[in-house]
Amino acid sequence: MDWGLIIPIVAISIGPVAWVANNWVRAKHGFEPEARRRRRGRDGDVDGERQVLLLSNENERLTGQVSRLEERIAVLERIATDPAERTAREIEALRDR
């Protein structure tokens, strides 16, 4: 058998065979098959823009939530470290309002 001819043919055909197998598995599991060349530009990626918008909104919401939690932790730390007398006076002052 002439290995000199078979090795280059196998080496060249591995890429396309792997691409076809990858797309078959993706299609079998409900994903969109990959295109040979992905075009990235300003005009076409609506899903990407929507995902960026959703992630930006979620980031703003989580940033606000973290700020509120930091404020609450600061209050709890102050309560835990303050002497009991001062804490009792502050609670009574709030009740008297």
Helices and strands as residue ranges (DSSP letters): H 3-28, H 46-81, H 84-96
